[in-house]
Structures are given as C-alpha cells and as structure tokens.
Amino acid sequence: MRWFHSGGIFAALSETTGEVIIEGMKAAKAQGAIVSFDLNYRAKLWGLWGGAEKAQSIVKRIVENVDIIVGNEEDLQLGLGVPGPKVEAKSKLDPSTFFGMIGEVVKKFPQVKIVATTLREVHSTNRHSWGAVAWIDGKTFVSPTCELDILDRVGGGDGYASGFFYGLLTGEPEQEAVNLGWAHGALLTTTPGDTTMVTVDQVRAFAKGGSARIQR
C-alpha cells in the first residue's frame, strides 16, 4: 500500500464511519503509506446526528493521523476549528487568506506536511475562474489561473486532489504536481459527472498551457 485517502463526507455518514477511517489510517501508517484526508465539511450531513461540535471532535481525531489535508478556508474553520482569516481576500482567487491559516493548522497538527485546496471564482453557472494552491513543507505553490466553460462543476475539487496526488506519487516536482492537479480538476468540470473522462496526456497538455477543450 502506498497511499490511503478518505474524506469528510464519509466521516459524516454515521456514528461509526469516522472510527472506520481512523482504523484504516492507522493500518495504512503501519504499512508506511501516505495518508490524506479531504475535510469536505458538510453541515447538513453532520447535523443529522452529531452537529458541529461532534464533527470537530471526530475530524480532529482523524487529522491526527494525516500527512496531507485537502480543504479550503471554510473547511479548516468548520472542520478543524482553525480561526478564520483576519483580513478578507481581495478575490476568491487570492490565496493569501488560505496561506495565512496554515500556521494554526500545523501548530495543532505538527505532523501535517501538505495542505492544499482549489480556488474558484463563480461568474455564472457555466463560467468560472479556476486556480489551485498548496503549502508543502513550509513552501507555497500556486497554479496558473484559467477561465472555464463549465459543463458539470461537481467533482472539480476531487479532480484537483487526485491529479495532485498523482503528481506526488510519480515523483513530479511540487509545482508540477500542483499544476497537474489544477489541470485535472479543470478538465473534469468540462465533462459530465464527477468521475474523470480525461487522459493523463490531456492533463499534462493542459498543465503546460493547452486548451480545456477535450480533443476526441
């Protein structure tokens, strides 16, 4: 086993799923695997049985076992109880508020090596500006930004995470890994559904400055 990944939606499904995640993470750690977690805070799901206080108590226990966190400013605040930014971002594509919260994250969870998220400015239902960022061992990395014609926005964040993880697993430099994740998430939103329909070659081409229009 090389990598174990889970997320906040599964954790919120019942009173036992969080415990299953923790058990799986500990088993993965024992095998030397990288462990990641997408905070993906969903208030309605947690509200069905636990509420915000219960959510934080479970998510914090999960993240104690994690090397890599995926989540935006709201996820960090609601899922982990990290204080919000003192200064409002100039735009949804401004990474400064996100990076400004990382110090508190690593103070609470010093074993965390990477925190990553997407940046999205919604202009209309089918027109978005898109970016991505990552904090990696004290260094910050920011993707290019692009304008997307959205077919289905669901899964863009997961597309970023999986593309980013792919880059890390294959030994790409950190900036290239971020760009691959950014490109994969962007391309995923131009196809129907929340599972990928694009190839590695298409992702690499877009990461290097190609078009978000899929060639078929």
N, C-alpha and C positions, 0 to 999 in steps of 0.2 A: 504494500500500500504506500502510495506517495503523497496523497492529498485527501483530506476529509473536509467536506463543506456542508453546512446547514444554514438555516435562516429563521428569522423571527416569525414568519407565518406558520411554519410547522411547530415552532415552540408554543404558539398561542392556541393551537387547536384543542388542547385538553390539559388537564392537570398532570398528565404523565409524559407528554411529549418532550417537555423540557428536560426531564430526567433521562429520557432515552438519548437525547442529544449529548448530554454530559457524559453518559456511559460510553457512547460511541466515540466521543472526542478523546476520552482517557485511553480507550483501547487503541485508537489511532496513534496517539502520542507514544504509547508503549512500543509501537512498531516504527517509530521515527518519522511519522508522516507530518506534513504541514497541515495545520488546522485553521480553517477560515469560517467566518460567520457573517452573514448579511443581516444587519439589525432589522430592516424591513418592518418597522413598528406600525402596527395596525390597531388603532384604538378600539374599533368596533369588535374585532376578534377577542382582544383581551377583556373587553367589557362584558362579554358573555359569561365569564366565570371568575375572573380574577381582578380586573381593573388595573389601573396604572401602577399602584403600589406593588401589587403582586407581580406585574410584568417586570418592573425594575429588579425586584429581588431575584427572579429567575434568570433574566438576561444577564445580570451581573455575574451570577454563578457560572453561566455558560461562558462568558467572555474571559473569565479567569483561566480558561483552558485554550485560549485562542492566540494564534500568531498574527492573523490578518483580520481586520474589521472592514466591512463594506457598509457604508451608511452616510447619509447627509447630516446637516446640522440638526434638523428636527429629530432624526433617529437618535443622534447622540444625546440630545436633551431628554427626549421622552423615554428612550430605551435604557439609557445608562445613567441618567441624572446628571449629565455634564452641564455646567452652567452655560447659558446661551451667550452669543457674542454681544459685546458691549457697544459695538458700532455696527449699524446696518450696512449691508453690502450695497455697493453702488448699482449693481445689477445682478441678476441670477447667474451670470457667467463670471462674476468676480469671486475668486477663490479665497480671498483674504480672511473672510469670517470663518470659513471651514478650517483653514490652517491655524487660525487663532485659537481654536478649541483643542488642538491636538495635545498641547502641553498638559491640559487637565486629563485627557484620556490616558496618556502614558504615565501620569502620576498615579492614577487609580489602578492602571493595569500595565505595570512596567515590562511585562513580557511581550507586549504587542510590538511588532516590528513594522507593520504596514497598516495605514488607514486610507481608504480610497472611496471615491464617490463620483457620480456624474454631475454635470451642470447643465441645466436646461432652462431656456427662456421660451415660454409659450407665447407665440404671436397670434395664433388661431388654432383651431382643431388640427389642421393638417400642415401647419408651418411652424417649425421650431428652430431655435438656435441650439447647438449641441456642443458640449465640451466634457472633459473629464480631468480629474486630478488624483494624485496620490502622494502621501507622505511615507517615505521609505527610509527607515533608519536615520531619521533626522534631516533628510533631504526632501525637498519638494519638487514635484514634477507636474507639469501642466500640458495637456494635449493642445493641438490646434483647435479652433472652433470652426463650425460649418453651419450652413443653413440646410435644413432637411425638409423635404416634402413627405409628410408622414402618411403611411397607409394604416398602420396599427401601432400605437405607441407602447402597448403592453409588452413587457419583456426587454425594453431597452437597457434598463439597469442590469438585469441578469446577463444580457449580451455583453455589456462592458466587463462585468466581473469575470465571465468565462473567458473572454478574449485576453484580458489582463493576466489571468491565471495561466492561460496557455503560454503567453509570452514568458512568464516567470519559469514555468516548467521546462520550456525548451531552451532556457539559458540566454534569452534576449537581454540586452541592456535595459535598465529600468525605464528609460524614456521610451524605448521602442515597445516595451511591454504595455505601458500606459497607452501609447498610440494604437496598438493592436486592439486593446480593449475598447477604446473610443471608436475605432473604425467598425468593429464588430457590432457594438451597440447601435451605432448609426445605421448600418446596413440592415440590421434586424427590424428596425422600425419601418423600413420600406417594403417589407413583405408581410403577408397575412399570418396571424397567430403569434404566439410567444416562444416558438422554438425556431432555431436558426434554419435558414434555407440557403445560406451563402457558403462559399468555399473558402478555404484558407488563402488561396491565391487572390480571390476577390477582396478579402480583408486586407491582405498585405498591399495590394494595389491602392486601395483607398487610403490606407495609413500613410502611403508615400505621396499622397496628393491627387489620387484619382477621383472619379466621379462616384456619387452614391447611387447612380443608376445601374442596376444589375444587368450585366451582359448575359443573355441566354440564347 
